[in-house]
Amino acid sequence: MPTEILMPALSPTMEEGTLAKWLVKEGDSVSSGDVMCEIETDKATMEFEAVDEGVIGKILIPDGTEGVAVNTAIALLLEEGETQDDIRSAPGKPTEPQQVEEKTDAAPAQDAPQTPPSLQTEDGDRIFASPLARRIAADKGIDLAEISGSGPRGRIIKADVEGLSKSQTPSDKAASASAQPAKPAAPSGPATDTILKIYEGREYQEIALDGMRKTIAARLTEAKQTVPHFYLRRDIRLDALMAFRADLNKQLETRGVKLSVNDFIIKACALALQQVPEANAVWAGDRVLQLTPSDVAVAVAIEGGLFTPVLQDAETKSLSRLSAEMKDLAARAKDRKLAPHEYQGGSFAISNLGMFGIDNFDAVINPPHGAILAVGAGTKKPVVEADGQIAVATVMSVTLSVDHRVIDGALGAVLLNAIKDNLESPMTMLA
């Protein structure tokens, strides 16, 4: 019986995606690990690899199809010894591309098989396994009856058996799966017809929402409706940092390294989260998770939206390494080539609009983060020195948006003061 290749969930919150491009055609042979197609999620375009070997018998969802629900059959895979006749004669198998709008959980016909071909145990229980998985299990002397399959409908595939030995039970490899977060509710508002009626007779261009814009709208609405924000503001003097940065960049010139002010801000925030560990935390519904490493997210503007790639273990990395990683993540973010693990997670975020000349602003927290730092431009301003004299200094205004469920006012103030101290004494960040 041909095996259905299902639309994968490429991130914990993915419910549907766009099948952007097939890289194989009907009749092509594929093996485990071969790239079959490109799938667009709300954030990125990712390659989807085969988990089994066989021949592409039929492509059910064509290139460019949007709104394909997770676990929808997108193609049929012929196993060893199967032909196109098996597709045409198989009861319950579609012979034309499925409509994406159909419900994938609809009850099958009474005579339609709901599971792929199987082996049987001595007790008569059925075991569903691919030919490759059966061969690997036979070579290693592994009992397939003790393995829980991770393929479609619990089918045992190559990945389930290739890392096992005869003496190793599947339970030695198993790990409990974490619960997926609920998809945020779509933003509510006046009905579309009402809005259109208001602007009837006025010239306008209607722009359809893509997946990224829909996700941004839903998440920010969720954040402002459910996260109790409060805001802390400080002015930070940058003269020492600018001088230190200029000196470092001169010394690093032969290595092709040029540090930005943003690199210092990332490092300062990462160290501050270590100095104030109670603030290195996220809201987890019925509890707070206090992180050990400083995983700092940085907002990157791209066409049509934004990404927040995460620099993991930022407190342990040198300024030059943070700079290189940030440049790489930002470049791939603009091409929508980031993997989900590269833009999910973290406890703290930075949004820097200083390069656009913005003096100050209030950023919206990206759940489940505990805080986000909004960074304005560094500008020349008059300041009063300790001796009462007036001088000119480069001053940067920052605003820390804080989730009051995670961080109270005094703790947020301590965190912001630590960030300020690190930036105003940049040499201490290298100690």
Buried (B, 14 or more C-beta within 10 A) or exposed (E): BBBBBBBBBBBEBBBBBBBBEBEBEBEEEBEBEBEBBBBBBBBBBBEBBBBBBBBBBBBBBEEEBEEBBBBBBBBBBBBEEBEBEBBEEBEEBBEEBBEBEEEBEEEEEEEEEEEBBBBEEEEEEEBBBBBBBBBBBEEEEBEBEEBEBEBBEEBBBBBBBEEBEEEEBBEEEEEEEEEEEEBBEEBEEEEEEEEEEEEEEEEEEEEEEBBBBBBBBBBBBBBEEEBEBEEBEBBBBBBBBBEBBEEBEEEBEEEEBBBBBBBBBBBBBBBBBBBBEBBBBBBEEEEBEBBEBBBBBBBBBBEEBBBBBBBBEBBEBEBBBBBBBBEEBBEBBBEBEBEBEBBBBBBBBBBBBBEEEBEBBEBBBBBBBBBBBBBBBBBEBEBEEEEEEEEEBBBBBBBBBBBEEBBBEEBBBBBBBBBBBBBBBBEEBEE
